[in-house]
Amino acid sequence: MAKPRYSRFQPARKTTSSSSMILTSLLIFTFLVLILLALGFLSIPTASNHHVSKPNDLTHIAHNTLHTAEDDDGNGEHWIEVVSWEPRAFIYHNFLTKAECEYLINIAKPNMHKSSVVDSTTGKSKDSRVRTSSGTFLARGRDKVVRNIEKRIADFTFIPVEQGEGLQVLHYEVGQKYEPHYDYFLDEFNTQNGGQRIATVLMYLSDVEEGGETVFPAAKGNISSVPWWNELSECGKKGLSIKPKRGDALLFWSMKPDATLDPSSLHGGCPVIKGDKWSCTKWMRINEYKIN
């Protein structure tokens, strides 16, 4: 009995059949996409729809929003604004409520004294013309309001509460200032507890009529392109500056992502020209900061 013969070309029928099915599916999919485009359910993204900012381009700084959320307490919308990448700086708008700002000011007032700076040799505080404000420290976790604020800071920065120093409330009257300085330390004494300072959250407890900006003289970018340039004082125009607004919190990093110190984090408080300025600072360390 003769054996049946099988053509070597028979498998090609299956391949052709599979290819036809794939081609048919693609045609159907393309047809559906065209219908959805025609009906307006889909749109093709173009370069004109989205502004792509270059590194250090501050022209569109007000549009670099990371997150928005409606606020239920009547204190305004919560949103985070990218201010700079060198240094890394961000503003959390309406971080504190009006009531929280007033509370911090009221509990600090009875204990205010002339501000000082840290002696890099002894680690103790000393008077200096570099800093002419008055201030006081609030112990970490001292009451429910402070604990809530510190928890919010930890959520914002992703740095545990235990790595933060106590809050420092500061008051600047007309003419008072803080010359440009670094928040990180260049000595071993001040890093024994908690290690190096990695980041700072500066919360504005009041508006300032004129002056009082936080200025970064070493920031990279076209600093004159910020939307509020014409509202700045002469001091504020010496670098990238942020105008104080009650409830806002400024986060900036003293260290780069590679854990090296960031010299572009040099910053200062411009003299208050009109009105007065209340602020609250939280410094955060690399490791746990132990409190007595």
ABEGO torsion letter per residue (X at the ends): XBBBBBBAAAAAAAAAAAAAAAAAAAAAAAAAAAAAAAAGABBBBBAAABBBBBBGBAAAAAABBABBBBBAAGAEBBBBBBABAOBBBBBBBGABBAAAAAAAAAAAAAABBBBBBBBAAAGBBBBBAABABBBBBBBBGABAAAAAAAAAAAAAAGBBAAABBBBBBBBBBBGBBBBBBBABBABAAAAABGEBBABBBBBBABBBABEGBBBBAABBEBAAABAAAAABBAAAAABBBBBBBBGBBBBBBABBAAGBBBAAABBBBBBBABEBBBBBBBBBBABBBBBX
